[in-house]
Amino acid sequence: MFLTEFLKDFNLRVKVSLLGIGGVLITAAALVSLAVWQSGQYNWLAQSEVDQLANADLNHIAQGVYNLVKTENEAVQQQLNGDINFLRHLITSAGGITLSNETVLWNVSNQFNGVSTAEARLPKMLAGGRWLGMNDDPGTETPVVDVMEKLCGETATIFQRMNARGDMLRVATTVKTTGGRRAIGTYIPAAGPDGSPNPVIAAVMNGTPYRGNAFVVNMKYLTAYEPLKDGAGE
């Protein structure tokens, strides 16, 4: 209504000019709106393509890192298999592992929490008739395990079964405590802190090897464990 009253005051030429200008302005506004909309669409499509390319690159990088770690894990595990074979050879060359009729008192502590739960009196463990000792001094030689570390560069431990559960005591080891001493007297409990069976002990007590990650005194290791049996198969 207002536009009609407004146009009544102008002659025909002015009215036509105004209508023409209005048409141009409306067309221009429509074109600008379309351009802005298309620009937004192109921007969204471009961003989507960039995101897809970035995700593909990240997937390739992640897969490459995974394959690298997997390959390294397999290589280290193969090396550990060779090391455990060599340790077995060292034990045989030393005359085998036997238990003495003499016993010795150990102060033992759980490797997971460091708590000394009890004392354990166990037979002396011998390698070729030589007692492995109770040596926590890295500067003093311990039979078998020190040779293993010197020749292969790997930590090595010989455990002794403590009880019917299968708690395993470190009686000879090159593994160090945070204080830099040999970690003898620490033991792997048959049950973990949450009460579930320890997979290392479960495998060894079943007479089978264990391969894989395991907590050792104060950190995780990639490990290889095998049971040592006496003449009676214990």
Residue pairs with C-beta under 8 A, 6 or more apart in sequence:
7 15
7 18
10 18
73 222
76 222
77 211
77 222
77 224
80 154
80 211
80 222
80 223
80 224
81 211
81 224
83 148
83 152
83 154
83 156
83 224
84 209
84 224
84 226
86 148
86 151
86 152
87 144
87 148
87 156
88 226
90 144
90 147
90 148
91 97
91 127
91 144
91 228
94 127
94 128
94 130
94 143
94 144
95 127
95 128
95 129
95 130
96 127
96 128
97 125
97 126
97 127
97 158
97 228
97 230
98 125
98 126
98 129
98 230
99 123
99 124
99 125
99 126
99 230
100 123
100 124
100 125
100 126
100 131
101 123
102 123
102 124
103 121
103 122
103 123
103 124
104 121
104 122
104 123
104 124
104 134
105 119
105 120
105 121
106 119
106 120
106 121
106 122
106 134
106 169
106 171
106 185
107 116
107 119
107 185
108 116
108 117
108 118
108 119
108 120
108 162
108 169
108 185
108 186
108 187
109 115
109 116
109 117
109 185
109 186
109 187
110 117
110 186
110 187
110 189
111 183
111 186
111 187
111 188
111 189
111 215
111 216
111 217
112 189
112 192
112 193
112 215
113 193
120 162
120 163
120 169
122 160
122 162
122 169
122 171
124 131
124 132
125 131
125 132
125 158
125 160
125 171
125 172
126 132
127 143
127 144
127 158
130 143
132 142
132 143
132 144
132 158
132 171
132 172
133 142
133 143
133 172
134 171
134 184
134 185
135 141
135 142
135 172
135 182
135 184
136 181
136 182
136 183
136 184
136 185
137 181
137 182
138 174
138 176
138 180
138 181
138 182
142 172
142 173
142 174
142 182
143 172
144 156
144 158
144 172
145 156
145 157
145 158
145 172
145 173
145 174
146 174
148 154
148 156
148 174
149 155
149 156
149 174
155 173
155 174
155 175
155 216
155 221
156 173
156 174
157 170
157 172
157 173
157 174
157 175
158 170
158 171
158 172
158 173
158 228
159 168
159 169
159 170
159 171
159 187
159 188
160 168
160 169
160 171
161 167
161 168
161 169
161 234
162 168
162 169
162 187
165 189
165 190
165 191
166 190
166 201
166 204
166 205
167 187
167 188
167 189
167 190
167 201
168 187
168 188
168 200
168 201
168 204
169 185
169 186
169 187
170 183
170 184
170 185
170 186
170 187
171 184
172 184
173 182
173 183
173 184
174 182
175 182
175 183
175 216
175 217
176 182
176 183
176 217
177 183
177 186
177 217
177 218
178 218
183 217
186 217
188 198
188 200
188 201
189 198
189 201
190 197
190 198
190 201
190 202
190 205
191 197
191 198
192 198
199 210
199 212
199 214
200 210
200 214
200 223
200 225
203 209
203 210
203 225
204 210
204 225
204 226
204 227
205 227
207 227
207 229
208 227
209 224
209 225
209 226
209 227
210 223
210 224
210 225
210 226
211 223
211 224
211 225
212 222
212 223
213 220
213 221
213 222
213 223
214 220
214 221
214 223
214 225
215 221
216 223
